[in-house]
């Protein structure tokens, strides 16, 4: 790939956005390439957790292609938004958990990418924000919607309306990121959590993700029905039999994803 580096070991994939010279900024080629690669990952039989990070120590993703946006009219803007939105939706819909390891600037489209992940860890040096209004724009890749669902409408409006960057500790307080780590420890600590998740029943993890994601868009009773369906499904799996048997036999379970 031209814009990404991918490595996978023991069921844990690390996808690094690799445009370090431009602070890993998004452009059309990167978005198209990333969208195609998400389809490949969704078909994987070995992947259990995906970590997304940025190349270098300065930036996760510093935003989008401003020159391209400067030239865009209404129709080009619509096409651009749909392209980016579809890529990020594929990240959100990936069957396995996706963790953002925010190693530096996560601005504009970069923060929107992080928001499409299941949860976010950040470097203590990271800075996050949605600065689009300062360019006469608004977030177009899901930022106005995912941020408000994550941290609440009032706080999300403050982020979007001011366009200000916030420090990592403020992002933690606001609930935008789950944990902070020193820069040199970010990937190591993120991988510890990824390994823990990868050790759990893979079908159960996928069912739990579906139940949470789908249920969050429904009324409570409909969401509970989704949970019941997913619970019923995992009860019929070999992994459930292995997991419960291993517990009773006081040994570690060996899950096969069946």
N, C-alpha and C positions, 0 to 999 in steps of 0.2 A: 504493500500500500504506500501511497505517496505522502499521506497526511497523518498516518497513524503507525504506531508500533504495537504489535500484539504478541504477548507471550502467555502460555498457559502451563501450569504445573499443578498436579494433584487436584484437578478440578477447579482451580482458581485462575481466572484470566485477568491479566492487567492490560488495559487498553490505554495507551499513552498518546495524547494529542501532540503531534510532533511538528510544530511550526514555530520553534523557539525564537527564531530571528524576528518574528512579528508577534511575539508574546502569545503564540498559539491562537491567534485570532481566527474566527470562522470565516470561510468564504464558500462560494457555491460548490467548488470541487470537493472541499472537505465534507460538506453536508451530504452531497450525493454519495461519496465514497463511504461515509459513516453509515448512511441509511442502508446501503447494500450489505455492508458488513454485519449490521444488526440482524438481517435476515439469515445470514450464515450462522451467527451465534445461536439464533433461536432454534436452528435445526441440529445443534450440537447434542451429542449423546454423552459427552464427558464434562461439559461445563456445569459447575454448581454455584459459583459466585463470580460476578464481574466487578472489578475495581476500575474506575476511570480516573485518570489524572492527567496533568500537563507536563510536557518536557521542560527540564530546567528547574530553577529554583524561584523564578520571579512570578510566573503566571500559570494559572490553571487554564483559563481562556479569557483573554482581555477584551473580548467583544466581537463585533462583526466587521465586515468589509465596509468601512464608511464611504470610500470612494464609490463603490457600487451603489450604495444607498443614495448618495448624492445625485446620481444620474437616474434613479428609478422614479417613474411616474406611478400613477394609480395601479395600472395593470401589472407592471413589473413588481410593485410593492406587494400586491396580492400573491403573485407567484412565489416571490421570495418568502413570504410568511408561511405559505402552505408547505414549501419545501422544508424549511427549518422545523415547522410544527410537526410534520410527519416523521422526521428523523427523531425528534425528542419523544414523540409518542411511542416509537419503536423501542426506545430505551426504557420508558416507563412500562411498556407491555412485555418486555423481555421476561421469559418464564422464570428465570432465576433472579435472586436479589442482585441489585446493582448499587455499589457504594461509590460515592464521589469522594476522592481524596484531594481536597482543594489546597494546592501547594503554593498559591500566590493570588494574584488578581483573579477574581471571578466577577466580571462586569458584563452587563447587558446580556447578550446571548450566552456568555459563559455562565452567568448565574442561572439563566433559564435552563441550560444544560444540566447544571447541578440539581436544579429543582425537579428535573425529570427522573433523577435517581431515587432509590428507595430511602436512603438517608445519606447524610453528609458529615464527614470529618474534615477538619481544616487545620492548617498550620497556624500557629500563633501570630505569624506575620501576614496572614491572608487579609485581603480587603475585598469586600463584596458590595455590590450595588447594581441598580438599574438606572443608568444615567441618561436614558434615551430622550427624556423631555428637554434636556439641555441642547439636543440636536433638532428639536422640533418634531420628534418622533415619540412613539410609545413602544413598550416591549411588544414584539410581534411573534415570539416563538413560545407563547404560553405563560409568560411572566406575570401578567395581570391576573391570571386565573390560578395558577399553582401557588403563587406566593400568598395570596389571600386565604387559600384553603389551608396553608401550612401554619401561618403565624397570625391569622385574623385579618379582617378587612381594614380596621383602623390602622394597624401597624403597616400593613402592605401599602396602603395609600400614602403613608408617610414616606416609605421607601421610594415609591413611584413618583409622587408629586414633587419631592425635593430633588430627586436624582442624585442624592449624596451617596458617597461611599461610606461604609461602616467598617470598623475594625472587627477583627475576629471575635474579641471578647463580647462586643455588643451583639454580634450575630448569634453567639451562643446564648446570651441572655434573652434574645428575641425568639429563640427556638428555631432559628434558620439552620443552624448546624448542631449536631448532637454532642460532639466532643472536640476539644482542641489538643494538639500535640506540638511539641517543638518541631521545627522544620525537618531536622535530621531524623526524627522519630516517626514522622507522619505515615510513611508507607509501611514501615515495620509494624506499627500499632494497628494500622488498617488491616494488614494481612493477618494479624492475630485473630481479629474478629471474623475475617473472611474464612479462615481455617476452622474456627469454631462452627460457623454456619454450615460449612461444607461437610462437617462431621455428622450433621443431623440427617434425618431421613429426607432425601431429596424430593420425593413426591409430596411429603408433608409440607416442606418449605414452599413448593410451588402452589399447593392448595391454599396454604395460609396467605400467600401473596395475592392470589386471585380473590380470596374471600375479602381481604382488607381493601384491595383496590376497587373491586366491583361494589362492595357494600358501602364504601364511602360516598358513592354517587346515588344511593337509594335511601328510601325511608327505612326506619329501623326494622319493621316487620319483614319487609322484602329482603333487607340485608341479612337478617337472621335465617331466612330461607336459603340464601346463598351459602351461608356457613353450614347449615344442615346438609346441603347437597355435597359440599366439599368434605365434611366429616364422614358422611356415608361412603363416599368414594374411597377415602384413605383406609377406612375400616376393612375394605375388601382387598387390600394390597398385601403382597408378600413382605414388604417393608414393615407394615404394622405388626405382622406376625413375628418377624425377626426382632423388632424393637421391644415388644412386650415380653417375648420369651427371654431375650437377653437381660431385661430388667429383673425378671423373676429368678434368673439363673445367676444374677450378680456378675455379669460380664459385659464387655463393650459390644454394642450391636455392630454388625457388618451389613450395611445397607447396600442394596444392589439397584435401587431405582425401579423395582418391579412390584 
